Every structure is written in C-alpha cells, then in structure tokens.
Amino acid sequence: MYLQGEQELVPITMPKHDFDEDDMPELARAHSEGDVTIRQIATLTGLSSEEVYNRLVELYDEHDLSDD
C-alpha cells in the first residue's frame, strides 16, 4: 500500500502486530486527504472495515478533519 507523498508514492508497511491505537489519528488524517482508503487501513491494522469506519467517524469529529 502507498501514501501519496509530495514527490512520489511512499509505501506503507505496518505489520499487524505493530499497530498501535496512537497511529489512528495519522491514518485518519491520511484518509481525510484521500491518501488511504478504509480498506487499506483495515488491512494495515487488522481491524474490520466497519470498525475502521466507526473509528474514523469519531476521529473526524475529534480532530475536525471533515470538509465542512
């Protein structure tokens, strides 16, 4: 998987056992910028797509990431 960097696509690698809840705000920010999908986050974290969606909704509100 890749995140769109300023110059080039940058691979994202995060073994599931290395996932830390503190990574979610960064992943939510990347999602809000269109750089990563819910499915990609689910794969990276080992969470279900539904769980990722629910957490993103919370993080969007908490960190004011929405376009509104």
N, C-alpha and C positions, 0 to 999 in steps of 0.2 A: 504494500500500500504506500501511497505517496501523499505528502502535503505539498501544496503549491508554494514554493518559496519565491522570493523576489526575482531570482535569477533562473532557477531551474526546479524541477520536481525533486523533492527530497524524500527518500524512503523513510517510512515509519516502521520501526521494529520495536515491539514491546512484548516479550514473551508473557503469556497469560499469568504466569506465576509472579511476574514483576509488576503487575498492575497495582496501583495504589490509588485510593479514593482521591488523593490530592491531585491526581492527574486529570480528573474530570473537568474542572474549570478550564484548563488549557484545551482539552478536546472539545468542550462546548464552544469556546471562542473560535476554534478552527472550523467547527460546524457552522457557526453563525456567519463566517466569512466564506462559506461554500468550499472549503478546502478538504473536508472529510465528510463522509456520509454516515448515517446511523448504522448501516450495515458494517461499515469499516470500523466504527467504534466498537460495535458488538464483537466483531472478530478480534480486535485488539485486547478487549477487556475480558472476554469470556462471558459477558452478560447477554441476555436475550435482547433482541431489537426492541421489544416492548419496554423492558427495564431501562434501556438506554434512552428511549423516547421520554419516559417518565422523569428520569433524572435530568435530561436536557431541559424539559419544561421548567423544572424547579430552578436550574442554574440560569436559564434565560431570565427568569424573574429576579433571582437573587443578584445577578451581575449586570442587569439591564442590557442584555445582548440583543433584544428584539429590534426590528427596524422601525417600530412605532415611535 
